[in-house]
Amino acid sequence: MLFLSNSAQPTVMIIGAGQSVLMLAACSKLLGLSTLIVNKNQQTGDSWQKRYHSLCLHNPIWADHFPYMSYPDNWPIYIPKDKLAGWFEY
């Protein structure tokens, strides 16, 4: 359990740590807002790691970029789940 002092209370608290939440956290950081992300899984990409083995994103790579961190140019058009989960940790 994480305890914060009164002087360290976050301005924004986000529940979950999926792709949308990570994008929201990046935007919050650029706005200068202190942000706390609470996730039920131990690591950020765990919800993707636990899905069926052959899962890939259903959208092409150019439709799913993070706002401030694009995927590498050599990645496949449809990203496999384990590669995506590793990117979340990055």
N, CA, C and O atoms as a MOPAC input file, in Angstrom:
PM7 MOZYME 1SCF
protein

 N      0.84200 1    -1.17400 1     0.00000 1
 C      0.00000 1     0.00000 1     0.00000 1
 C      0.88800 1     1.23700 1     0.00000 1
 O      1.91400 1     1.27100 1     0.67900 1
 N      0.49900 1     2.23300 1    -0.74800 1
 C      1.25700 1     3.47000 1    -0.86400 1
 C      0.57500 1     4.55100 1    -0.04100 1
 O     -0.62400 1     4.78500 1    -0.18900 1
 N      1.32800 1     5.20300 1     0.81600 1
 C      0.80400 1     6.30800 1     1.60800 1
 C      1.50200 1     7.58500 1     1.18000 1
 O      2.72500 1     7.61500 1     1.04600 1
 N      0.73800 1     8.62500 1     0.96800 1
 C      1.29200 1     9.91200 1     0.57600 1
 C      1.08200 1    10.91500 1     1.70000 1
 O      0.05000 1    10.89000 1     2.37000 1
 N      2.04300 1    11.78700 1     1.91000 1
 C      1.86600 1    12.84500 1     2.90000 1
 C      0.87600 1    13.86700 1     2.35200 1
 O      0.59500 1    13.88400 1     1.15400 1
 N      0.35100 1    14.71200 1     3.22600 1
 C     -0.60600 1    15.73300 1     2.78600 1
 C     -0.01300 1    16.64100 1     1.71500 1
 O     -0.72500 1    17.09700 1     0.82100 1
 N      1.28600 1    16.90200 1     1.80400 1
 C      1.91900 1    17.78300 1     0.82400 1
 C      2.15200 1    17.08700 1    -0.52000 1
 O      2.47900 1    17.74700 1    -1.50700 1
 N      1.98800 1    15.78100 1    -0.56700 1
 C      2.25100 1    15.03000 1    -1.79800 1
 C      0.98200 1    14.45800 1    -2.42100 1
 O      1.06600 1    13.55200 1    -3.25000 1
 N     -0.17800 1    14.95700 1    -2.04600 1
 C     -1.42100 1    14.44500 1    -2.60300 1
 C     -1.49700 1    14.77500 1    -4.09300 1
 O     -1.22000 1    15.90600 1    -4.49200 1
 N     -1.86800 1    13.80300 1    -4.91000 1
 C     -1.94500 1    14.05900 1    -6.35200 1
 C     -3.13300 1    14.95400 1    -6.70100 1
 O     -4.13800 1    14.97700 1    -5.99200 1
 N     -3.00300 1    15.67200 1    -7.78000 1
 C     -4.10600 1    16.47400 1    -8.30200 1
 C     -5.09300 1    15.57200 1    -9.02900 1
 O     -6.30300 1    15.79500 1    -8.98900 1
 N     -4.56200 1    14.55000 1    -9.69500 1
 C     -5.37200 1    13.62600 1   -10.48600 1
 C     -5.08800 1    12.20100 1   -10.03200 1
 O     -3.93100 1    11.82200 1    -9.85300 1
 N     -6.15100 1    11.40500 1    -9.84500 1
 C     -5.99000 1     9.97700 1    -9.55900 1
 C     -6.71500 1     9.21700 1   -10.66400 1
 O     -7.88700 1     9.47400 1   -10.94400 1
 N     -6.00700 1     8.27900 1   -11.28900 1
 C     -6.55600 1     7.51100 1   -12.40200 1
 C     -6.57800 1     6.04000 1   -12.00900 1
 O     -5.58900 1     5.51000 1   -11.50400 1
 N     -7.71200 1     5.38600 1   -12.24400 1
 C     -7.86500 1     3.96800 1   -11.92400 1
 C     -7.64900 1     3.16100 1   -13.19900 1
 O     -8.29100 1     3.40800 1   -14.22000 1
 N     -6.73300 1     2.19100 1   -13.12700 1
 C     -6.41500 1     1.34300 1   -14.27100 1
 C     -5.09600 1     1.76400 1   -14.88200 1
 O     -4.56700 1     2.82400 1   -14.54900 1
 N     -4.56100 1     0.94800 1   -15.77200 1
 C     -3.28900 1     1.29400 1   -16.42100 1
 C     -3.23400 1     0.74500 1   -17.83900 1
 O     -2.21200 1     0.21500 1   -18.27600 1
 N     -4.34600 1     0.88000 1   -18.54800 1
 C     -4.37600 1     0.45800 1   -19.94300 1
 C     -3.87600 1     1.55600 1   -20.86000 1
 O     -3.36100 1     2.57400 1   -20.39800 1
 N     -4.02400 1     1.35100 1   -22.14700 1
 C     -3.49300 1     2.27900 1   -23.13700 1
 C     -4.08800 1     3.67700 1   -22.97900 1
 O     -3.34700 1     4.66000 1   -23.00700 1
 N     -5.38900 1     3.78700 1   -22.81700 1
 C     -6.02600 1     5.10100 1   -22.68200 1
 C     -5.57400 1     5.81900 1   -21.42600 1
 O     -5.34700 1     7.02900 1   -21.44400 1
 N     -5.44300 1     5.08000 1   -20.34000 1
 C     -4.99700 1     5.68000 1   -19.07700 1
 C     -3.57200 1     6.20000 1   -19.20100 1
 O     -3.27000 1     7.28600 1   -18.70600 1
 N     -2.70300 1     5.45800 1   -19.84300 1
 C     -1.32500 1     5.91200 1   -20.00900 1
 C     -1.26400 1     7.17800 1   -20.86100 1
 O     -0.44000 1     8.05600 1   -20.60600 1
 N     -2.12500 1     7.27800 1   -21.86200 1
 C     -2.18300 1     8.49500 1   -22.66800 1
 C     -2.68200 1     9.67000 1   -21.83300 1
 O     -2.14800 1    10.77500 1   -21.92700 1
 N     -3.70600 1     9.42800 1   -21.01700 1
 C     -4.23300 1    10.46700 1   -20.13400 1
 C     -3.17500 1    10.92100 1   -19.13100 1
 O     -3.05000 1    12.11700 1   -18.86400 1
 N     -2.42300 1     9.99100 1   -18.58200 1
 C     -1.36000 1    10.33000 1   -17.63000 1
 C     -0.27300 1    11.17200 1   -18.29800 1
 O      0.25000 1    12.10300 1   -17.68600 1
 N      0.06900 1    10.85500 1   -19.54300 1
 C      1.06900 1    11.64400 1   -20.27300 1
 C      0.57600 1    13.06800 1   -20.48600 1
 O      1.34100 1    14.02100 1   -20.33400 1
 N     -0.69400 1    13.21700 1   -20.83500 1
 C     -1.26700 1    14.55800 1   -21.01100 1
 C     -1.27000 1    15.31900 1   -19.69200 1
 O     -0.94900 1    16.50700 1   -19.66000 1
 N     -1.63000 1    14.64400 1   -18.60400 1
 C     -1.63500 1    15.27500 1   -17.27600 1
 C     -0.24300 1    15.76000 1   -16.89900 1
 O     -0.08600 1    16.85000 1   -16.35000 1
 N      0.76300 1    14.94800 1   -17.19400 1
 C      2.14300 1    15.32600 1   -16.87900 1
 C      2.55800 1    16.57700 1   -17.64900 1
 O      3.18300 1    17.47800 1   -17.08900 1
 N      2.21000 1    16.62900 1   -18.92900 1
 C      2.55500 1    17.80300 1   -19.73700 1
 C      1.84100 1    19.06200 1   -19.25100 1
 O      2.32900 1    20.17600 1   -19.44700 1
 N      0.68100 1    18.87700 1   -18.61600 1
 C     -0.04500 1    20.01100 1   -18.04700 1
 C      0.48200 1    20.39500 1   -16.66600 1
 O      0.03100 1    21.37600 1   -16.07400 1
 N      1.44000 1    19.61800 1   -16.15500 1
 C      2.02800 1    19.91000 1   -14.85400 1
 C      1.20400 1    19.42400 1   -13.67700 1
 O      1.39200 1    19.89700 1   -12.55600 1
 N      0.29200 1    18.48700 1   -13.91100 1
 C     -0.55700 1    17.95000 1   -12.84600 1
 C      0.10100 1    16.72500 1   -12.22700 1
 O      0.55100 1    15.83000 1   -12.94200 1
 N      0.15800 1    16.68400 1   -10.90100 1
 C      0.67400 1    15.47500 1   -10.24700 1
 C     -0.39300 1    14.39700 1   -10.37500 1
 O     -1.56800 1    14.64100 1   -10.09700 1
 N      0.01300 1    13.21500 1   -10.79300 1
 C     -0.92900 1    12.15400 1   -11.13500 1
 C     -0.55200 1    10.85400 1   -10.44500 1
 O      0.61600 1    10.46800 1   -10.42200 1
 N     -1.54600 1    10.18600 1    -9.88600 1
 C     -1.36900 1     8.86900 1    -9.27700 1
 C     -2.18500 1     7.87600 1   -10.08800 1
 O     -3.38600 1     8.06900 1   -10.28100 1
 N     -1.54000 1     6.80900 1   -10.56600 1
 C     -2.23000 1     5.74300 1   -11.29300 1
 C     -2.34300 1     4.54500 1   -10.36600 1
 O     -1.34300 1     4.08000 1    -9.82000 1
 N     -3.56400 1     4.04300 1   -10.18700 1
 C     -3.82000 1     2.87200 1    -9.34800 1
 C     -4.24000 1     1.73600 1   -10.27200 1
 O     -5.18700 1     1.87300 1   -11.04600 1
 N     -3.52900 1     0.61500 1   -10.18600 1
 C     -3.76900 1    -0.50800 1   -11.08500 1
 C     -3.91200 1    -1.78600 1   -10.27000 1
 O     -3.14100 1    -2.00500 1    -9.33500 1
 N     -4.87400 1    -2.63000 1   -10.60200 1
 C     -5.05100 1    -3.88300 1    -9.86300 1
 C     -3.96900 1    -4.90500 1   -10.19400 1
 O     -3.69000 1    -5.79300 1    -9.38800 1
 N     -3.35500 1    -4.78700 1   -11.37500 1
 C     -2.31000 1    -5.72200 1   -11.77900 1
 C     -0.95100 1    -5.26600 1   -11.26600 1
 O     -0.74700 1    -4.08600 1   -10.98000 1
 N     -0.03500 1    -6.20200 1   -11.15500 1
 C      1.29100 1    -5.88400 1   -10.64100 1
 C      2.08800 1    -5.01600 1   -11.61200 1
 O      2.78300 1    -4.09300 1   -11.18700 1
 N      1.99500 1    -5.30300 1   -12.90800 1
 C      2.71600 1    -4.52900 1   -13.91500 1
 C      1.72900 1    -3.88900 1   -14.87700 1
 O      0.58700 1    -4.33100 1   -15.00300 1
 N      2.17800 1    -2.86200 1   -15.53900 1
 C      1.30900 1    -2.07900 1   -16.41400 1
 C      0.68800 1    -2.90200 1   -17.53900 1
 O     -0.50500 1    -2.74000 1   -17.79600 1
 N      1.41100 1    -3.75500 1   -18.21000 1
 C      0.88800 1    -4.50300 1   -19.34900 1
 C      0.26700 1    -5.84500 1   -19.01800 1
 O     -0.02900 1    -6.62300 1   -19.92500 1
 N      0.06000 1    -6.13800 1   -17.74000 1
 C     -0.41800 1    -7.46700 1   -17.34100 1
 C     -1.77600 1    -7.84400 1   -17.92200 1
 O     -1.99000 1    -9.01300 1   -18.24300 1
 N     -2.69000 1    -6.90500 1   -18.06800 1
 C     -4.00300 1    -7.27200 1   -18.61100 1
 C     -3.87300 1    -7.76500 1   -20.05400 1
 O     -4.66800 1    -8.59800 1   -20.49100 1
 N     -2.88700 1    -7.26400 1   -20.79800 1
 C     -2.63500 1    -7.75300 1   -22.15300 1
 C     -1.89300 1    -9.08100 1   -22.12700 1
 O     -2.18000 1    -9.96000 1   -22.93800 1
 N     -0.95300 1    -9.24100 1   -21.22000 1
 C     -0.17100 1   -10.48500 1   -21.11700 1
 C     -1.06800 1   -11.68600 1   -20.83400 1
 O     -0.77100 1   -12.79400 1   -21.27800 1
 N     -2.15400 1   -11.48300 1   -20.10600 1
 C     -3.01600 1   -12.58700 1   -19.66200 1
 C     -4.06100 1   -12.99300 1   -20.69800 1
 O     -4.82400 1   -13.92700 1   -20.45200 1
 N     -4.11700 1   -12.34300 1   -21.81300 1
 C     -5.10400 1   -12.67400 1   -22.84300 1
 C     -4.62000 1   -13.83400 1   -23.71900 1
 O     -3.48700 1   -14.29000 1   -23.56600 1
 N     -5.45500 1   -14.30500 1   -24.61900 1
 C     -5.10900 1   -15.47600 1   -25.42300 1
 C     -3.85300 1   -15.23500 1   -26.26000 1
 O     -3.56800 1   -14.11200 1   -26.67400 1
 N     -3.12100 1   -16.30300 1   -26.49600 1
 C     -1.77100 1   -16.24900 1   -27.06300 1
 C     -1.67400 1   -15.50400 1   -28.40000 1
 O     -0.72600 1   -14.74600 1   -28.60600 1
 N     -2.61100 1   -15.69900 1   -29.29000 1
 C     -2.49100 1   -15.14400 1   -30.64400 1
 C     -3.09300 1   -13.74200 1   -30.80000 1
 O     -3.18000 1   -13.23400 1   -31.91800 1
 N     -3.50200 1   -13.12000 1   -29.71300 1
 C     -4.14400 1   -11.80700 1   -29.79300 1
 C     -3.22400 1   -10.74400 1   -30.39000 1
 O     -2.06000 1   -10.62900 1   -30.00800 1
 N     -3.75700 1    -9.98100 1   -31.32000 1
 C     -3.09500 1    -8.80200 1   -31.89200 1
 C     -4.10900 1    -7.66000 1   -31.87000 1
 O     -5.31600 1    -7.89500 1   -31.81600 1
 N     -3.61500 1    -6.43300 1   -31.91300 1
 C     -4.53200 1    -5.30100 1   -32.02600 1
 C     -5.33700 1    -5.43400 1   -33.30800 1
 O     -4.82600 1    -5.91900 1   -34.31700 1
 N     -6.58500 1    -5.00800 1   -33.27400 1
 C     -7.45700 1    -5.10300 1   -34.44500 1
 C     -7.34700 1    -3.86800 1   -35.34000 1
 O     -7.82400 1    -3.86800 1   -36.47500 1
 N     -6.71900 1    -2.82900 1   -34.82100 1
 C     -6.50900 1    -1.60200 1   -35.59900 1
 C     -5.07100 1    -1.56900 1   -36.10000 1
 O     -4.17600 1    -2.08500 1   -35.43000 1
 N     -4.83500 1    -0.97400 1   -37.25800 1
 C     -3.45100 1    -0.85400 1   -37.73700 1
 C     -2.63900 1     0.07300 1   -36.83000 1
 O     -3.19000 1     0.93000 1   -36.13900 1
 N     -1.34600 1    -0.11500 1   -36.85000 1
 C     -0.43200 1     0.58700 1   -35.94200 1
 C     -0.58400 1     2.11000 1   -36.00900 1
 O     -0.46900 1     2.78500 1   -34.98600 1
 N     -0.83700 1     2.64800 1   -37.18600 1
 C     -0.91600 1     4.10600 1   -37.32300 1
 C     -2.16200 1     4.68600 1   -36.66200 1
 O     -2.24700 1     5.90200 1   -36.48900 1
 N     -3.12700 1     3.85700 1   -36.28900 1
 C     -4.33200 1     4.33700 1   -35.61000 1
 C     -4.21100 1     4.26300 1   -34.08900 1
 O     -5.10000 1     4.74300 1   -33.38500 1
 N     -3.14400 1     3.67800 1   -33.56900 1
 C     -3.03100 1     3.43700 1   -32.13200 1
 C     -1.80700 1     4.05900 1   -31.48000 1
 O     -1.44400 1     3.66000 1   -30.37300 1
 N     -1.16400 1     5.01400 1   -32.11800 1
 C      0.02900 1     5.63300 1   -31.52500 1
 C     -0.30000 1     6.33800 1   -30.22000 1
 O     -1.39800 1     6.86600 1   -30.04700 1
 N      0.65500 1     6.34400 1   -29.30900 1
 C      0.55300 1     7.16200 1   -28.11000 1
 C      0.77100 1     8.61300 1   -28.53400 1
 O      1.49900 1     8.86000 1   -29.49600 1
 N      0.15900 1     9.58400 1   -27.84100 1
 C      0.27000 1    10.96800 1   -28.29100 1
 C      1.68800 1    11.53500 1   -28.24500 1
 O      2.01700 1    12.41000 1   -29.04600 1
 N      2.52100 1    11.06900 1   -27.34400 1
 C      3.85600 1    11.65000 1   -27.19100 1
 C      4.96800 1    10.62800 1   -27.38000 1
 O      6.12700 1    10.91600 1   -27.08400 1
 N      4.63100 1     9.44000 1   -27.86800 1
 C      5.63200 1     8.39100 1   -28.02200 1
 C      5.15400 1     7.40500 1   -29.09400 1
 O      4.41400 1     6.46800 1   -28.79600 1
 N      5.57300 1     7.61800 1   -30.31500 1
 C      5.15300 1     6.75500 1   -31.42400 1
 C      5.84900 1     5.39700 1   -31.35000 1
 O      6.93600 1     5.26600 1   -30.78700 1
 N      5.20400 1     4.40200 1   -31.92500 1
 C      5.80900 1     3.07600 1   -32.00200 1
 C      7.00000 1     3.10700 1   -32.96300 1
 O      7.03700 1     3.94600 1   -33.86300 1
 N      7.96300 1     2.21600 1   -32.78900 1
 C      9.11000 1     2.15600 1   -33.71000 1
 C      8.65700 1     1.86000 1   -35.14700 1
 O      7.65600 1     1.17700 1   -35.36100 1
 N      9.39300 1     2.37300 1   -36.10800 1
 C      9.04800 1     2.20800 1   -37.53000 1
 C      9.06500 1     0.75600 1   -37.99600 1
 O      8.37300 1     0.40800 1   -38.95200 1
 N      9.84300 1    -0.09100 1   -37.33400 1
 C      9.97200 1    -1.48000 1   -37.78600 1
 C      8.93400 1    -2.42100 1   -37.16800 1
 O      9.03800 1    -3.63700 1   -37.33400 1
 N      7.94200 1    -1.88600 1   -36.46300 1
 C      6.92500 1    -2.74400 1   -35.85100 1
 C      5.91600 1    -3.22400 1   -36.88500 1
 O      5.71900 1    -2.57200 1   -37.91000 1
 N      5.26500 1    -4.37600 1   -36.61800 1
 C      4.26000 1    -4.89800 1   -37.55100 1
 C      3.01700 1    -3.99600 1   -37.58400 1
 O      2.77400 1    -3.22800 1   -36.65300 1
 N      2.25300 1    -4.09800 1   -38.64300 1
 C      1.04600 1    -3.27400 1   -38.78900 1
 C      0.03500 1    -3.59600 1   -37.69500 1
 O     -0.61900 1    -2.68800 1   -37.18100 1
 N     -0.10700 1    -4.86400 1   -37.32800 1
 C     -1.00600 1    -5.27300 1   -36.25100 1
 C     -0.14400 1    -5.80500 1   -35.10700 1
 O      0.48300 1    -6.85700 1   -35.23400 1
 N     -0.11400 1    -5.08500 1   -34.00300 1
 C      0.82200 1    -5.37000 1   -32.91000 1
 C      0.36700 1    -6.57600 1   -32.08800 1
 O     -0.77600 1    -6.60800 1   -31.63500 1
 N      1.24100 1    -7.57100 1   -31.88700 1
 C      0.93000 1    -8.70200 1   -31.00400 1
 C      0.82100 1    -8.23200 1   -29.54900 1
 O      1.46500 1    -7.26000 1   -29.15500 1
 N      0.01600 1    -8.91600 1   -28.77300 1
 C     -0.27900 1    -8.51100 1   -27.39800 1
 C      0.96200 1    -8.39400 1   -26.52300 1
 O      1.06500 1    -7.44900 1   -25.74100 1
 N      1.90300 1    -9.32100 1   -26.63100 1
 C      3.09000 1    -9.28000 1   -25.77200 1
 C      3.99200 1    -8.08800 1   -26.10500 1
 O      4.59500 1    -7.49300 1   -25.21200 1
 N      4.07800 1    -7.74800 1   -27.37300 1
 C      4.86800 1    -6.58400 1   -27.78600 1
 C      4.21900 1    -5.30700 1   -27.24500 1
 O      4.91200 1    -4.40400 1   -26.77700 1
 N      2.89400 1    -5.23800 1   -27.30900 1
 C      2.17100 1    -4.07600 1   -26.80000 1
 C      2.32700 1    -3.95300 1   -25.28500 1
 O      2.55100 1    -2.85700 1   -24.77100 1
 N      2.20900 1    -5.06400 1   -24.57500 1
 C      2.36000 1    -5.05200 1   -23.11600 1
 C      3.74800 1    -4.56600 1   -22.71900 1
 O      3.88600 1    -3.80000 1   -21.76600 1
 N      4.76600 1    -5.00100 1   -23.43300 1
 C      6.12100 1    -4.53700 1   -23.15900 1
 C      6.27800 1    -3.04600 1   -23.41200 1
 O      7.01500 1    -2.36200 1   -22.70100 1
 N      5.58100 1    -2.54400 1   -24.42900 1
 C      5.63400 1    -1.11400 1   -24.74000 1
 C      5.01700 1    -0.28800 1   -23.60800 1
 O      5.49400 1     0.80200 1   -23.29200 1
 N      3.94700 1    -0.82200 1   -23.00000 1
 C      3.32000 1    -0.12200 1   -21.86800 1
 C      4.30600 1     0.03700 1   -20.71800 1
 O      4.32500 1     1.07000 1   -20.04800 1
 N      5.11900 1    -0.98200 1   -20.49300 1
 C      6.11400 1    -0.91600 1   -19.41200 1
 C      7.22700 1     0.06100 1   -19.74700 1
 O      7.81400 1     0.66900 1   -18.85200 1
 N      7.52000 1     0.21200 1   -21.02400 1
 C      8.60300 1     1.08100 1   -21.48200 1
 C      8.31100 1     2.51000 1   -21.08900 1
 O      9.10300 1     3.40600 1   -21.38200 1

